[in-house]
Amino acid sequence: MTSGSNTIGSPSGYLYSYKSWSGTDSPPSTPVRWSKKYGWVRGRRKYSENSYSCTINRFVRAPIHVFKDGVFQYDLLTNAQFITGVDVGIWNSNDDLALLASLADKIRGHSFNAGIFLAEGHQSLNTIVAGTKAFFGVLTNVQRGNFAGAARALAQFSNEKAPKRISHMDIPNAWLALRYGWEPLIKDIYEAATAYSALQDPPRTIVFRVRKTKYLKNVEASVSPSTYPMPTACRSTHAWKYTLTEQVSQARSLGLLDPASIVWEKLPYSFVVDWFIPIGNYLSVLGMAPAMSGTGLKTIFDCGETSLGPYIPFDQHWSGSGGSYKGVNIRLSRSNALPSSVPYPSTKTIAKALSLAHIQNAAALVWSLIGSAKRNS
């Protein structure tokens, strides 16, 4: 085990640099490889990726020259808190789920879920039939010069048969058919081909890497923000490196051992719930968790970069000139471990839950439901 620290300068001075670290030692291994020209030779040195943590705080600053009625009064040395992404809560359990879901897709080699695809086979068939009829109906009517008939045939895009007249409900119904019918269907077809290709590969020992970064700008770090603001740009990066030591079974790879995801997808309006809390992601990762029996390495990198904003005087008699501050704070941790459990999902922010795409889909869904209620009344 190695740990240590070094310091340059002073926290009360113009320049300061601090670094502390702790990690596990291991001697470098020198792998042996076969060369057609030289036989068995020793290759490049390889170091083990052991658990490790590190903290870095650095800044360079110059004082603000403060004047009153044009007369120099004193030098103001600015101070900032050592803020990184972890201190402002950039990362949450939903981000962990998204990263693990990406890792699960890489391990499978695809994101095709045969169980869900088969469960929704009836809807997919209806989508294909309605779309095909609409396409040939539009083509036939345009060739005949019957543009009104072509418009009615286009409305069949979201109906089992072409309506006698165009309704104001055809637009939201067509939008919903596109977003929740055709787009998922085309993606499933592509992922099915990818899954077929992945399943033809022989058992492998392979390394998978995923990474996700989040940013948050203009975090206030000044100890006296009313006098001198110090905006900080924070970011947090989480990464997984996973070495697969055995091939995932075909049934699990295709999602056939994941009944919870199938049931969730079949529940009415489950996609609306996913707008606010990612249940689907959670169930997808939960279904792959038993197959993750390799070795894992998780790295978390949090950073905050601080600069000095303009001086804010007490009143019109005071002014300031000069002054600077450039600081960087880093928190790094690396651990050799697989996720001990799948994190529970948390509620998304209102901005993410009510994004423009979700609002468009919600408006089309509400309008379609109102139309259906009127027809049934």
Secondary structure, 3 states (H helix, E strand, C coil): CEEEEEEEECCCCCEEEEEEEEECCCCCECCEEEECCCEEEECCCECCCCCEEEEEEEEEEEEEEEEECCEEEEEECCCECCCCHHHHCCCCHHHHHHHHHHHHHHHHCCCCCHHHHHHCHHHHHHHHHHHHHHHHHHHHHHHCCCHHHHHHHHHHHHCCCCCCCCCCCHHHHHHHHHHHHHHHHHHHHHHHHHHHHHHCCCCCCEEEEEEEEEEEEEEECECCCCCCCCEEEEEEEEEEEEEECCCCCHHHHCCCCCHHHHHHHHCCCHHHHHHHCCHHHHHHHHHHHHHCCCEEEEEEEEEEEEECCCCCCCCCCEEEEEEEEEEEEEEEEEECCCCCCCCCCCCCCHHHHCCHHHHHHHHHHHHHHHHHHHHHC
